[in-house]
C-alpha cells in the first residue's frame, strides 16, 4: 500500500502546524472563510506558512470567494494549493498560480459522476454534506460512494476522519490523501498533540503491516494535488 498523504486543516496556531509536520503531515490548511470558527488572519497564516519546511504544502481554503481575493491571499501568504469549498466553478480559477482542490459531496450517483468528471488538474476532495458549515463538522462522508470515485481518479477523503477510524477509512476508500480537522481538535482551530500523535501512529502501523513503512514526506510522496505522484 502506498502511504496515504495527510493534510491537517483548520490550522490557526504555529505549534499545531509544527507538531503536525513533525509527525509526518504533508500539508497544512488555512481557512479564509469569514464564517468559519477556524478562520485565520492572513498575517498569522503567513507567519506559520513561512516557518514550515519546503516539502510541506500550504493550502488555503475558500468558500465562494472572489477571484481577486483568492489571488491576493495566495500571494500574501505564499499558498501552494487553493481548496475551493463552495459552489464556485473550477473553470473560474484556472488563472490562480496554485494547484486546485475542489470539495464535493456525494449524495447521489449523479454526484459520483460529477466528481469523477472534474478536470484532471483538479483534485477532488470528498466531504460530508453540510451547506451551512461547509466542513470541519465531524460528520463522515459517504465512504461507499467515495470508494467508487477513488477507483476512477485520485481523491482526498475528508469528513469525520479521526485517529479511531482513519485506518478503516483508508482501507475502505483507498484515497490518495486524507484531510483531517475536527478529528484532532480540542476546540475549533485548536489541535490536540495527543490526537495528532494517535492519528499518525495508526497510519504508520497500517503501513508497517503492509510492508511499506516509507515516510509521507519522502521526495516521491510530496503533496501535489492534480497529479498521481
C-alpha positions in Angstrom: 0.0 0.0 0.0 1.4 3.4 -1.0 1.5 5.7 2.1 -1.5 8.0 2.2 -0.8 11.7 2.2 -2.1 13.7 5.2 -3.4 17.2 5.3 -4.2 18.8 8.7 -6.7 21.5 8.1 -8.0 24.4 10.2 -4.6 25.4 11.4 -4.6 28.6 13.5 -1.5 28.1 15.7 2.1 27.7 14.9 2.6 25.0 17.5 -0.1 22.9 15.9 1.4 23.2 12.4 4.8 22.3 13.7 3.5 19.3 15.6 1.6 18.0 12.6 4.6 18.4 10.3 6.9 16.8 12.8 4.6 13.7 12.9 4.5 13.5 9.1 1.9 15.8 7.7 2.3 16.5 4.0 0.1 19.6 4.1 -1.5 22.1 6.4 -4.7 24.0 5.7 -5.6 27.6 6.5 -9.3 28.6 6.4 -10.0 32.0 4.9 -13.8 31.7 5.0 -15.1 34.5 7.3 -17.9 32.3 8.7 -15.7 29.5 9.8 -14.8 29.0 13.5 -11.3 28.2 12.2 -10.8 31.5 10.4 -7.2 32.6 10.4 -5.9 36.0 9.6 -3.6 36.5 6.6 -0.8 37.7 8.9 -1.0 34.6 11.2 -1.2 32.3 8.2 1.8 33.9 6.5 3.9 33.6 9.7 3.0 29.9 10.1 3.5 29.2 6.4 7.0 30.8 6.2 8.1 28.7 9.2 7.3 25.3 7.5 9.9 23.2 5.6 9.6 23.4 1.8 8.1 19.9 1.2 5.0 20.8 3.2 2.2 22.2 1.1 0.4 25.3 2.3 -3.3 25.1 1.4 -5.8 27.9 1.5 -9.5 27.0 2.0 -12.0 29.4 0.4 -15.8 29.4 0.1 -17.3 31.3 -2.8 -14.6 33.9 -2.5 -14.0 36.5 -5.3 -11.1 35.6 -7.6 -9.3 38.8 -6.7 -9.4 37.9 -3.0 -8.0 34.5 -3.7 -5.2 35.8 -5.9 -4.2 38.3 -3.2 -4.2 35.8 -0.4 -2.2 33.2 -2.5 0.5 35.8 -2.9 0.4 37.3 0.5 0.5 34.0 2.4 2.6 32.0 0.0 0.0 29.3 -0.7 0.8 26.3 -2.9 -2.7 25.0 -3.2 -6.2 26.6 -3.3 -9.1 24.5 -2.0 -12.5 25.6 -3.3 -15.1 24.6 -0.8 -18.2 26.4 -2.0 -20.4 26.4 -5.1 -17.8 28.0 -7.3 -16.7 26.7 -10.7 -13.1 25.5 -11.0 -13.1 27.0 -14.5 -13.1 30.5 -12.9 -9.9 29.8 -11.1 -7.7 28.5 -13.9 -5.5 31.6 -13.6 -4.6 31.1 -9.9 -0.9 30.4 -9.5 -1.5 27.4 -7.3 -2.8 23.8 -7.7 -6.5 23.3 -7.1 -8.6 21.1 -4.9 -12.4 21.1 -5.3 -14.6 19.9 -2.4 -17.6 17.8 -3.4 -20.3 15.9 -1.7 -21.7 12.6 -2.8 -25.4 12.5 -2.0 -26.3 10.6 -5.2 -24.9 8.5 -8.0 -25.1 11.7 -10.1 -22.7 13.4 -7.7 -20.3 10.5 -8.1 -20.3 11.0 -11.9 -19.8 14.8 -11.4 -16.8 14.3 -9.1 -15.3 11.8 -11.5 -15.5 14.3 -14.3 -13.6 17.1 -12.6 -10.7 18.3 -14.8 -7.5 16.2 -14.4 -5.6 19.2 -13.0 -8.1 19.4 -10.1 -8.1 17.1 -7.1 -11.5 16.0 -5.8 -12.0 16.3 -2.1 -14.9 14.2 -0.8 -16.6 15.7 2.2 -19.7 15.3 4.2 -22.8 17.3 3.2 -23.3 20.5 5.2 -24.4 23.6 3.2 -24.1 25.8 6.2 -20.8 24.9 7.9 -19.2 23.5 4.7 -16.5 21.5 6.5 -15.0 20.6 9.9 -18.3 19.2 11.1 -17.1 15.8 12.3 -19.6 14.1 10.1 -18.4 11.3 7.8 -18.6 11.5 4.1 -20.2 8.6 2.1 -17.3 6.1 2.0 -19.1 3.7 -0.3 -19.6 6.4 -3.0 -16.1 7.9 -2.3 -14.5 4.5 -3.0 -16.2 4.5 -6.4 -14.7 7.8 -7.3 -11.3 6.7 -5.9 -11.2 3.8 -8.3 -11.6 6.3 -11.1 -9.2 9.1 -10.0 -7.0 10.1 -7.0 -9.1 11.7 -4.3 -8.8 13.3 -0.9 -11.1 12.0 1.8 -12.4 14.4 4.4 -15.4 14.4 6.8 -15.2 12.9 10.3 -11.7 11.3 9.9 -10.3 10.6 13.4 -7.5 8.6 15.0 -10.0 5.9 15.7 -11.4 5.5 12.2 -8.6 6.6 9.9 -7.3 3.1 9.1 -10.8 1.9 8.3 -11.4 4.9 6.1 -8.2 4.4 4.2 -8.7 0.7 3.7 -12.3 1.2 2.7 -11.9 4.1 0.3 -8.3 3.9 -0.8 -7.9 7.7 -1.1 -4.8 9.4 -2.3 -4.9 11.6 0.8 -6.9 12.2 4.0 -7.9 15.7 5.2 -8.3 15.9 9.0 -9.6 18.8 11.0 -12.1 18.4 13.8 -11.0 14.8 14.4 -7.7 16.0 16.0 -9.1 19.0 17.9 -9.9 20.0 21.4 -11.8 23.1 20.1 -12.3 24.6 16.7 -8.9 25.6 15.4 -7.0 24.1 18.4 -5.3 20.8 17.6 -4.6 18.2 20.2 -1.0 17.0 20.2 -2.2 13.7 21.7 -4.8 13.1 18.9 -2.4 14.1 16.2 0.1 11.6 17.5 -2.5 8.8 17.6 -3.6 9.6 14.1 -0.1 9.3 12.6 0.7 6.3 14.8 -2.4 4.5 13.4 -1.3 5.2 9.8 2.3 4.2 10.5 1.2 0.9 12.0 -1.1 0.2 9.0 1.7 1.0 6.6 4.1 -1.2 8.5 1.7 -4.1 8.3 1.6 -3.6 4.5 5.4 -3.9 4.4 5.7 -0.3 3.1 6.8 1.9 6.0 8.1 4.8 3.9 7.6 8.2 5.3 4.9 10.5 3.8 7.4 13.4 3.5 9.9 11.4 1.3 10.5 13.0 -2.1 8.3 11.0 -4.3 5.4 11.3 -1.9 5.1 15.0 -1.7 1.6 16.5 -1.6 0.9 17.5 -5.1 -2.9 17.8 -5.9 -3.8 17.3 -9.5 -1.2 14.6 -10.0 -0.8 11.0 -9.1 2.7 11.0 -7.6 
